[in-house]
Amino acid sequence: MTAISRAVDLDFARRLPKIELHAHLTGSISRQCLHDIWEQKRARDPSLHLEDPLIAIPPEKVDYDIQTFFPLFSSYIYKLCNDLASIEFSTKSVLRDFQSDGVVYLELRTTPRAVAESNLSKEGYVKTILRLLSEHNATKNSMQAFLIISLDRRNTPAEAQEVVDLAIKYQSDGVVGVDLCGDPARGDVGNFTNAFSRAKAAGLKITLHFAETKTSATDQELHTLLSWQPDRLGHVIHVKEKFQDIIKSQHVGLELCLSCNVHAKMITGSYPDHHFGMWRHSNVPVILCTDDVGVFCSPLSQEYFLAATHFELTRDDLTRLCERAVDSIFTGSDQRTRLRNIYSEWRE
């Protein structure tokens, strides 16, 4: 029998079957994996100009604000993971890392990107990721993984429609939803209403980065985003009471990322000040997530341990958090049944 009344320790948090619903693929690549890719490339090309990731992105550095976070990808990680071999290697590594941390269900998200160096189109990139997820799932691993395709706020309306085209085309191959992401200081979300409406009409689920910063938390933007009838929202930091009421009335699932918000200084204060403390007492499902574990170096088990530590949660509290997340997943009844069986056995 699994004891769920005792105090939470890190071992319990690691063994707890967890659901991860807000994880960016590229941001989840560990420093060690990036280093391995760098070594492989340097062995083939000693003139490689990129610095060793363990030096460029030292493991002890986990504090990145909005001004330094996004350039980390454009100026380094995308330049290192710029061919089919590195994309495959890093994706497999990310899947292993989540599974070894006790994750039993994963929805990875990624923005389709063309890789000119490998003559890889955006569609080719999506097909590659889907193939790797399918291969992982086919081996009967304890974790099953699915794909959310992200639309970047910097996209043009035409590019947004292209993203939705891909999501609809590969819906039967493991794409379960679409996401709005990217630098919250960029773009006009009103440009994407038609794209998200089409995704919704096609049966795709919708998750949105929501009120990450004060810049992206204007009444106009939040009214627009909520008009798309999203199934889940990520971060939900700078949210006025009137929008909180709408979220509660629509029973929207919330993807909350403790370490990301603290290390990126997206909230004022530290862990005890996180809005998780407010939302966990509401009627909406609250799902603890990592966001970018490769950057902030806090795996999902650590996020659960931090929540228990700073909000005085018991083992039973954490288990119920996981169970509530089941209703917010973007796949169908088969996965929900599988997960409920997992938690039923966990409690025995």
C-alpha positions as a printed Julia matrix, in Angstrom:
348×3 Matrix{Float64}:
   0.0    0.0     0.0
   1.32   3.44   -0.92
   1.23   5.72    2.12
  -0.08   9.14    1.06
  -0.54  10.82    4.43
   3.1   11.27    5.41
   5.13  14.41    4.7
   6.31  14.84    1.12
   9.95  14.2     0.34
  11.74  14.36   -3.01
  11.68  10.58   -3.37
   7.88  10.58   -3.16
   7.68  13.42   -5.69
   9.85  11.44   -8.11
   7.8    8.25   -7.73
   4.47  10.05   -8.03
   2.96   9.42  -11.51
   2.86  12.89  -13.02
   1.2   14.63  -15.95
   3.15  17.31  -17.87
   1.06  19.63  -20.05
   3.26  22.71  -20.53
   6.71  21.75  -21.76
   8.48  23.39  -24.7
  10.52  20.83  -26.58
  13.6   22.95  -27.26
  13.49  24.52  -23.81
  13.43  21.06  -22.25
  16.8   19.97  -23.68
  19.23  19.48  -20.82
  22.62  21.17  -20.71
  24.27  17.75  -20.82
  22.38  16.8   -23.96
  23.38  20.09  -25.61
  26.97  19.42  -24.59
  26.8   15.93  -26.13
  25.5   17.39  -29.39
  28.25  20.03  -29.31
  30.93  17.37  -28.82
  29.56  15.29  -31.7
  29.55  18.31  -34.0
  32.96  19.47  -32.92
  34.38  16.02  -33.6
  33.1   16.31  -37.16
  34.02  19.98  -37.53
  36.83  21.24  -35.25
  36.22  24.78  -36.54
  32.75  24.86  -34.97
  32.43  28.4   -33.65
  29.81  27.76  -30.97
  31.02  27.68  -27.38
  30.61  24.57  -25.24
  27.04  24.7   -23.79
  28.39  23.92  -20.33
  30.28  27.21  -20.57
  27.81  29.26  -22.63
  24.87  28.11  -20.5
  26.46  27.04  -17.21
  24.35  24.53  -15.23
  24.31  26.75  -12.17
  22.74  29.65  -14.12
  18.95  29.36  -13.92
  17.91  33.01  -13.73
  16.81  34.37  -17.11
  14.49  37.33  -17.49
  12.41  38.09  -20.57
  15.25  40.12  -22.11
  17.77  37.26  -21.88
  15.48  34.23  -22.19
  14.36  34.41  -25.82
  17.81  35.32  -27.24
  19.15  32.16  -25.58
  17.28  30.17  -28.21
  17.8   32.32  -31.28
  21.48  33.02  -30.62
  22.55  29.59  -29.37
  20.23  26.57  -29.0
  18.68  26.82  -32.48
  22.15  27.25  -33.97
  23.34  24.08  -32.23
  20.24  21.96  -32.93
  20.18  22.83  -36.59
  20.14  19.48  -38.37
  18.08  16.31  -38.41
  20.56  14.33  -36.3
  20.63  16.89  -33.47
  16.84  17.32  -33.53
  16.35  13.56  -33.26
  19.03  13.16  -30.58
  17.67  15.99  -28.44
  14.02  14.93  -28.75
  14.83  11.37  -27.66
  16.8   12.77  -24.73
  13.89  14.98  -23.65
  11.52  12.01  -23.74
  13.91   9.9   -21.63
  14.34  12.7   -19.11
  10.62  13.17  -18.55
   9.99   9.45  -18.28
  12.83   8.91  -15.82
  11.32  11.67  -13.66
   8.08   9.72  -13.25
   6.01  11.46  -15.92
   3.34   9.11  -17.28
   1.67  11.47  -19.74
   3.35  14.26  -21.72
   2.15  16.9   -24.13
   5.23  18.46  -25.71
   4.86  21.7   -27.62
   7.03  23.12  -30.35
   6.94  25.83  -33.01
   7.4   24.43  -36.54
  10.7   25.67  -37.88
  12.46  25.22  -41.16
  16.11  24.18  -40.9
  17.87  25.44  -44.0
  21.16  23.65  -43.19
  19.39  20.3   -43.48
  16.87  21.25  -46.15
  14.2   20.51  -43.57
  10.86  22.27  -44.04
   8.44  23.2   -41.26
   6.31  20.24  -42.26
   9.35  17.99  -42.29
  10.22  19.17  -38.78
   6.7   18.37  -37.5
   6.75  14.96  -39.17
  10.12  14.2   -37.57
   8.9   15.02  -34.07
   5.7   13.05  -34.57
   7.66  10.04  -35.79
   9.85  10.12  -32.69
   6.83  10.41  -30.38
   5.11   7.55  -32.21
   8.19   5.35  -31.9
   8.38   6.14  -28.2
   4.71   5.36  -27.6
   4.88   2.13  -29.62
   7.45   0.63  -27.23
   4.84   0.49  -24.43
   6.77   2.91  -22.24
   5.2    3.99  -18.96
   4.92   7.49  -20.45
   2.83   8.32  -23.51
   3.67  11.52  -25.4
   1.74  13.77  -27.79
   2.34  17.01  -29.68
   0.99  20.55  -29.4
   1.99  22.8   -32.29
   2.8   26.35  -31.26
   2.01  29.55  -33.1
   4.5   32.31  -32.32
   3.25  35.8   -31.54
   5.7   37.13  -34.13
   3.96  35.16  -36.9
   2.05  36.91  -39.65
  -1.6   35.92  -40.16
  -0.5   33.84  -43.14
   2.16  32.05  -41.07
  -0.43  31.43  -38.38
  -2.71  29.76  -40.89
   0.23  27.63  -42.04
   0.72  26.42  -38.45
  -2.96  25.52  -38.18
  -2.79  23.77  -41.56
  -0.05  21.51  -40.16
  -1.94  20.88  -36.93
  -5.08  19.86  -38.82
  -3.18  17.75  -41.33
  -1.42  15.73  -38.65
  -4.24  15.63  -36.11
  -4.63  11.88  -36.57
  -0.88  11.34  -36.17
  -0.47  12.72  -32.66
  -1.08  16.48  -32.85
  -3.59  17.17  -30.09
  -3.73  20.96  -29.93
  -2.38  24.38  -30.83
  -0.64  26.91  -28.61
   0.05  30.64  -28.66
   3.55  31.37  -27.42
   6.56  33.64  -27.93
   7.81  36.95  -26.64
   4.83  38.52  -24.82
   6.03  41.98  -25.86
   5.62  41.14  -29.54
   2.66  40.88  -31.88
  -1.05  41.66  -31.94
  -3.03  38.59  -30.91
  -6.07  39.91  -32.77
  -4.27  38.88  -35.97
  -4.68  35.22  -35.0
  -8.4   35.02  -34.22
  -9.25  33.42  -37.56
  -6.45  30.87  -37.24
  -7.51  29.73  -33.77
 -11.18  29.7   -34.77
 -10.32  27.34  -37.61
  -8.3   25.12  -35.27
 -11.21  24.98  -32.83
 -13.66  24.13  -35.62
 -11.39  21.28  -36.7
 -11.6   19.73  -33.24
  -8.16  20.75  -32.02
  -7.74  21.8   -28.4
  -6.37  25.25  -27.6
  -3.88  26.36  -24.95
  -2.57  29.92  -24.67
   0.26  31.72  -22.92
  -1.88  34.13  -20.93
  -0.96  37.31  -19.05
   2.7   36.34  -18.62
   3.71  39.98  -18.28
   1.86  43.23  -17.69
   2.51  44.09  -21.34
   0.51  41.06  -22.47
  -2.24  41.48  -19.87
  -4.23  44.38  -21.28
  -8.0   44.11  -21.13
  -8.15  44.05  -24.91
  -5.69  41.17  -25.25
  -7.24  39.04  -22.52
 -10.76  39.59  -23.88
  -9.5   38.48  -27.3
  -7.75  35.37  -25.97
 -10.73  34.27  -23.89
 -13.05  34.79  -26.88
 -11.23  31.88  -28.54
 -12.66  29.61  -25.81
  -9.32  28.07  -24.82
  -9.24  24.7   -23.08
  -6.18  25.61  -21.0
  -4.15  28.69  -20.13
  -0.48  28.95  -19.22
   1.09  31.14  -16.52
  -1.99  33.4   -15.82
   0.06  35.83  -13.72
  -1.3   39.37  -14.22
  -5.01  38.6   -14.23
  -7.66  41.01  -12.98
 -10.52  39.67  -10.92
 -13.02  40.05  -13.78
 -10.92  37.73  -15.94
 -10.39  35.34  -13.05
 -14.18  35.08  -12.84
 -14.43  34.23  -16.55
 -11.75  31.55  -16.2
 -13.63  30.03  -13.26
 -16.98  30.16  -15.02
 -15.51  28.44  -18.09
 -13.61  25.93  -15.94
 -10.39  26.44  -17.92
  -7.4   24.32  -16.89
  -4.37  26.29  -15.69
  -0.77  25.32  -16.45
   1.3   26.84  -13.63
   5.08  26.88  -13.67
   6.62  27.71  -10.29
  10.37  27.74  -10.98
  10.06  29.39  -14.37
   8.05  32.26  -12.89
  10.42  32.69   -9.95
  13.73  32.4   -11.82
  12.55  34.58  -14.7
  11.23  37.13  -12.19
   7.79  36.97  -13.79
   6.25  37.26  -10.32
   7.08  39.56   -7.42
   8.68  37.61   -4.62
   9.5   33.93   -4.45
   7.75  30.56   -4.24
   5.43  31.34   -1.29
   4.15  34.36   -3.26
   3.25  32.35   -6.36
  -0.37  32.52   -7.52
  -0.53  28.72   -7.34
  -1.51  29.33   -3.72
  -4.61  31.23   -4.82
  -5.7   29.12   -7.77
  -5.35  25.73   -6.08
  -8.35  26.59   -3.88
 -10.54  27.49   -6.89
 -12.87  25.27   -8.91
 -10.51  25.08  -11.91
  -8.01  22.28  -12.56
  -4.48  23.41  -11.69
  -1.64  21.53  -13.36
   1.96  21.94  -12.21
   4.32  22.13  -15.2
   7.98  22.81  -15.97
   7.78  25.12  -19.03
  11.51  24.93  -19.89
  13.21  22.41  -17.64
  16.4   22.57  -19.7
  16.73  26.26  -18.88
  15.44  26.44  -15.31
  16.77  23.01  -14.25
  13.78  22.03  -12.11
  12.2   18.74  -13.24
   8.52  18.14  -12.62
   9.21  16.11   -9.48
  11.04  19.12   -8.07
   8.07  21.35   -8.93
   5.78  19.06   -6.92
   8.25  19.0    -4.05
   8.47  22.82   -4.1
   4.68  23.1    -4.07
   4.48  20.75   -1.1
   7.22  22.61    0.74
   5.95  26.15    0.25
   2.21  25.5     0.4
   2.15  22.77    3.07
   0.73  20.1     0.78
   0.48  16.46    1.81
   1.08  13.38   -0.29
  -2.66  13.11   -0.74
  -2.84  16.75   -1.88
  -0.22  16.09   -4.58
  -1.94  12.92   -5.7
  -5.26  14.75   -6.04
  -3.54  17.51   -8.04
  -2.36  14.88  -10.5
  -5.77  13.22  -10.66
  -7.51  16.53  -11.39
  -5.13  17.09  -14.31
  -6.55  14.05  -16.11
  -9.64  15.97  -17.22
  -7.44  18.65  -18.81
  -5.42  16.44  -21.15
  -5.96  16.97  -24.88
  -6.29  13.31  -25.91
  -9.39  11.16  -25.62
 -11.0    8.63  -23.34
  -8.36   5.91  -23.82
  -5.64   8.01  -22.23
  -7.96   9.27  -19.5
  -8.87   5.69  -18.61
  -5.21   4.66  -18.6
  -4.29   7.53  -16.28
  -7.19   6.93  -13.9
  -6.12   3.3   -13.66
  -2.58   4.41  -12.85
  -3.8    6.61   -9.99
  -6.17   3.95   -8.75
  -3.29   1.48   -8.49
  -1.05   4.17   -6.95
  -3.52   4.65   -4.12
  -3.88   0.94   -3.37
